[in-house]
Amino acid sequence: LRGDFVGLVAEIRRVREEIESLTLGERERLRRIEQLQFEVDEIDGAQLSPVEEDELAEERTRLANAEQLASLAQAVFESLEEGEVSAVDATGRAAESLGQLARIDPRLEERAETLARLQDELSDASREMRAYRDEVEYNPVRLEQIEERLARLGNLKRKYGSTIQEVIDYAVKARADLDSLSSGEERNEELTRHEQELLAEIAGVGEQLSTRRREAALELARAVAVGLGELGMERAQFAVRLRRQTAEDGVDLALAEQEVLGEAQDISETISPVGFERDGLEKVEFLATMNLGEDLRPLARVASGGETSRLMLVLKSIIGAADATPTLVFDEVDAGIGGRTALVVGRRLRELGVHHQVICISHLAQIAAFSDTHLSVTKEIVGERTVARVVELGADERVVEMAQMIGGPSDASVAAARELIASAGSGRQE
């Protein structure tokens, strides 16, 4: 149910964001439409091509250097065709003579063919240079047109993108935005209908989730009461508060505030727009009081020291399988309790260790007996510094340490330590 609710809330938030973007002030919407229309018209009017700018740049270079190009082409042509003996004629006579030699000595055939091809290529080059020379002309009108066109393209790039392709892409997006704004009213109506449908679904799934939470809260409160009694905290009370809050953009449901102790309670039927977050329709808060006659208050501001540890131990042992916290640390969990209660605490800690790594600081052998691993923490002076040492104890060392915890290294305390370890069933085989 919670997963379904999360999905619905994510969808309605997306819908509301789109509605908000569509329902800008009418003046702002019209201003944006006018701006986009101008931009689209300006880009479309330029009739852009991704390759045009490079082609124009090449043509501008040729026009700007027309006189030099014609002069160089003429020089090449003259070198090939003019003079007392032109390069083409000289190569032709050489090719003819080499051909005659090859007919007498076949070893020269390949070279004769090469020279013949060279004559053909020189002739082709001569014709091309003459044609190129005749085509080259200085055209200041065309050059001015190219400069104006390149300036226009540069202006578009300054406004809409670093390349002509980016300018074209910008126009595509601008047209899409323009269409969206132009059809905004119709889209807004569609989204508003969808929002109402989602609100109905959120109300339905949210109520189911609230019902299951009330059931779970009742079950949890009863279980915690039993657990607190087992730990010698019979006068402590634990409750779960389920509280809804009003919100203008919420769903019309009963505005309920319920504190679940150990029995079901009626819920207010006052109908109001109830706010929601991604996790549900209500805020969930754990409340507690450690002493008879005191009001229930938020858990974080009630218990302290060992009371906090024992209350958290009860909670964690109840919901251990569903709690994803990998490691739990309990400090002073044995404060103010006797041997019988300590056995209950130790047993719950061991049960909690099925689903978590549990680290417990304790001075009671009754609790230590339930551990899988026993670490001894000591302080000593090394030189001029105080050093803390942590040592993992073996089976025999553990018995001695627990005997110290019971009352001292005597036969009776050692026997009691062994009995505690055996009854707890957590002794390790070395």
N, C-alpha and C positions, 0 to 999 in steps of 0.2 A: 504493500500500500504506500509506504513512504517513497519507494522508487517511482511509482506512478505519479505521486504528488509532486515530486521534484521535477519530473518531465513536464507536467502541466504548468507549473510555475515558470519554468524556463521558457515555455512557449508563449505564455501570456505576457511575459516581460518583453520578449522579442516583438510581439504584436503591438504592445503599448509604445515601445520605442519608435516603431514605424509610424504609428498614428501621430505621435508627437512631432516627428519630422515632417509629416504631411500637413499638419494643422498649424503651421507657422502663421503668423499674422498675415492677413490678406495683403496688406501693403508690401510686406517682405516677400511674399510669394510672387506677386506681380512684378516686383523689382527684379527678382531672380529670373523670372521667365523672360523679361525684357533683356536682361544681360546675356542670358544663354542664347537667345535668338540672335542678338547682335554678333556674338562670337561664332555661332554656326554659319550665319550669312557671310561673315568676313572670310572664314576659312573656305567655305564652299565656293565663294566668288573667286578665290584665287586659283581654283581648278588645279590642285596640287598633284604632283607625281613624285614618288620617292627618289627617282633618278634625275629629275630635271635640274636640280642645283648643280650637280657634278657636270652635267652636259653643258650648262650655261657657263660654268667656270672655264671649261676647256675652250669653248668658242670665244669667250672674252680674251683669253690669252692669245689666241690666234689673231683676232682683230687688232689687239693692242700692239702686236708685233708684226703686222702685215708687211711693212716695207722690208724689214729684215728677212722675213721668210721668203719673200719674192726674190730678194737679192741672193740669198743662199741657194735657192732652187736654180736660179739662172747660172750661178757659179758652177753648180754640179753639172748642169746641162752642157755648159760650154766645155767643161773638162772632158766630157764624154764624147761630144760631137764636133766641136770646132777646133780650129788649129790646122796647121799643115797636115799633120797626121793625127786624127782623133783617136781616142782610146778605143772606140768601137771598131773603127777601121783597122787599127793596128792589131787588135785582138782577133779580128776576122781573118786577116792575112796570116797571122801566126797559126790560127786554128786550121786554115786550109793547108799550109805547109806541113804542119804536124800530122794532118790526116794522110798526106801523101807519104810521109815517112812511115806511118803505121801500116800502110799497104805493103811496104817493102819489108819492114821489121815489125811483126805482130806484137812484139813486147811493148810497143808504144801506143797500142790501141786505147788502153784505159786512160792514159794521159791525154790523148787526142780527144776522146769523148768529154773529158773534164773541161778542156779548153773550149770545145764547141758549146758546152752548156754555159760556160762563163760568158762567151760572146752573146748568147741569147739573153742572159740575165742583164748584161750591160745595155743591150738594146732596149729591153723592157724598162730598165731604170731610167734610161734616157727619155723614153716616151712619157713615163710617169712624171719625171721632173718637169718636162715641158708642159704637161697638162696641169700639174700642181701650180707652176708659175703663172699660168694663164688664169687659174681659178682664184688665186690669192688677190684680194683687192682690199683696199683700205675703205671701210664703210663706217664713218662716224655716227651715222643715224642708227645703224644696227647696234653699234657698241653702246650708244646711249640707252637704247631700249633694254639691252642686257643688264646694264648697270641698274636701271630702274627696277627691273624684275628681281634681281638679286637683292636689292635693298628691301623690296616688299617681302621677299622670303625671309630675310634676316629679321625684319620687324615681327613677322609671325612667330619666328622661333623665339625671340625675346619674350613674347607674351604667352606662348602656349607649349613650348617644348624645345629641347636642345637640338633636335633633328627634325627634318620635314616629316619623317614617319611618326614621330611623337606628336607633331601638330595634327596629323591626320587622325591618330588614335584619340587625341583630345576631343576632336570634333565628334567622333563616334560616341564617346561618353557624354559629351554635352547634349547631343541629340537624345540619348536615352534619359538623361536627367530632365530634359525639356518635356519629353513625352510623359514622364512620371508626374511632373508638376502639373502638366496640362490636364492629366486624367486623375489628379489627386482627389477630387471630390468623390468620384465613383469608387476609387480604391479605399478611401477613408470609410465610406459606408460599408464596404465589404469587410474591412478589418474590424469595424465596430460590432458587426454581427458576430464575427468570429470571437471577439473578446467576450461577448455575452455568453456564447456557447461554452467557452473555456471557464468562465466564472461558475456556470452551472456544474460543470464537471469538477471543478475545484471544491465546490461546496459539497458535492456528493462524496468524492473520495476523502475529503478532509473530515467529514462527519464520521465516516467509517474508521479512519485513522484515530480520531478522537475517542471513539467508543472503545477501540482496542487499547488505547493508551490508558483510559480510565480503568479498564479491566486489569491491565498490567500493573497500574499504580496501586490498585487495591491488593493485588496478590503480593506485590513487593512490600507494601507497608506491613502486611500481616507477617510475612517472612522475616522482615527486619525486627519486628517486635519480638518474635520468638527467639531470634538470634541474640538480641540484646539481653533478654532474660537469661539465656544460657551463659552469658558472659558477666553476669552479676550486675546488670544495668537495668533492673526491672522498672525503675522510675523514669527512665529515658523514654522519649517519644519520638517517632519519625513519621513524617508525612510527605506527600507529593502534592505540590500545588500546580494545577493546570489553569492557566489564566489566559483569557482572550482579551484583545484590545481592539478598540474601534479604529476604523480607518475609512476615509471617504471612498477609497477605491477598492474596498473589501467586498466580501460576500454577505448577503443578508441571512444571518443565522442567529441562534441564541447566544447572547453575550454572557458567557458563563465564567465564573471563577469558583473553582472547587478545590478544597483541600481534602485529600483522601488519606484518612488515618487507617482504621482497621475495618471500616464498614462502609457500605455504599451510601451516597448522599444524593439528595435531589439537586438538579441543575436548574438555574434560573431560565425562564422562558422568554426573557426580554429580547426582542428581535432588534438587532442593530447591524450596521455594516461592520463585519468582523475582518480585521486585517490578517494577512497571512505572509509567511516567509517560506523559503524553499523546504523547510522541514515540517510544516504543518500550520494549523490554525491557532495554536496556543504556545505560550512559553511554558516550559516545564522547569520547575525548581524544587530541589530537595530541601525540606525544613526539618529542624530537630530542636529538642530541648533536653538537656541532661538532668534537670532537676524538677521535681514535682512543684507545680504552681507557677512555673515560668511559661511565658508565651513561646509558641513555635517561632523560630527565626531561621533565616537562611543558614544552611549547614556550615558555610565557610566562616560565619560569625558567632558560632555557638560553642562547639567543642574545642578542647585544646589538649595537647600532649597525648597521654595514653588513651583518653576518651576518644579523641579523633581517630587514633590508630585502630581501636577496637570497633568503632562504628564503621570505618572504612573496610575493616576486615570482614565484617558481616555483609556489607554491601557487595564487596568484591567476590566473596564466596558464593553469593546468591546469583550474581550475573556474570560469573567468571567465564563461562563458555561463550558468552556473547561479547565480552570485552576484548578489544584488540590490543590493549596495552601489553607489551611484551614483558616488562620487568616492573615489579612492585617492591617498594622498600617500606618496611614498618619499623619505626623507632619508638621505643618506650611503650610498646604494645602491652607490656606486663606491669605498667605502673599502677599501683593501688589495687592489685588483684591477688587472691590467695592461690594455694596449690590446686584446689579443685577447678577453679575457673581457668587457671593456667593450662590445665590439661585440655579443656575445651578449646582455648585459643590455639594451642599447639595442633590439635586435630584439624581445626579449620584452616590453619596455615598450610598444613600438608595437603588438604583437599584442594586448596587454591593453587598449589604447585603443580597440579595436573595440567592446568591451562596457561600458567605463567611461570617465569622465573621469579622466585620470592626470596628477598633478602631481608632478614629480621635481626635487629639488634636486641638482645635479651640478656637478662641476668638471672633468669629462672631456668633451672634444669628441666622442669616439667615441659617447658616450651622447646628447649634445645634438643630434647630427646626425639622430637618428631622430625628433625632436619635430616636431609640426605648428606649434607656436607657441613662440617663444623669448623669454623675458622676462629682462631684465638687472636685477639687484638691486644697488644701490650705496648707500653711506652718504656723507653730506657734512655739513659744518658750515654752518648758516645762523644768523647772529647768534651766539648763545651756546648754540644747541641742535644736537644731532645728529639729522639727518633721514634716514630710509631712503626711497629712491625705487625704484619698479618701472616699467620702461619696456618696452613691446613693441617688438621689433626688426624692422625691415624686412629684405628679402633681403640688401642690401649690408651693412647694420649687423650682420647675423647673421654674415656671413663674417668681418668684422673682429673681432667678439667671440670667435668660435671660434678665430681665429688667435691671439688673446691667450691663450686657454686652452691652445693647443698649445705656445706658446713665445715669442710676441712678434710684433709687427707687422712681419713680413718677407715678402719675396716667396715664400719657401719655405713659410712657415706659412699664408699666404693661399691658396696653391695646394693645400696639404694640406687646408685647411678646405673649399675648393670640392670637392675629390675626395671627402671624407667625406660631404658633403651629397648629392652626385650618387650615390654608391654606396648611401647609405641610402634614396634615392628619396623623401625627404620635404621637399625644398625647395619653397617656395611661389612662385607666380608673382605678382609685384606689378603 
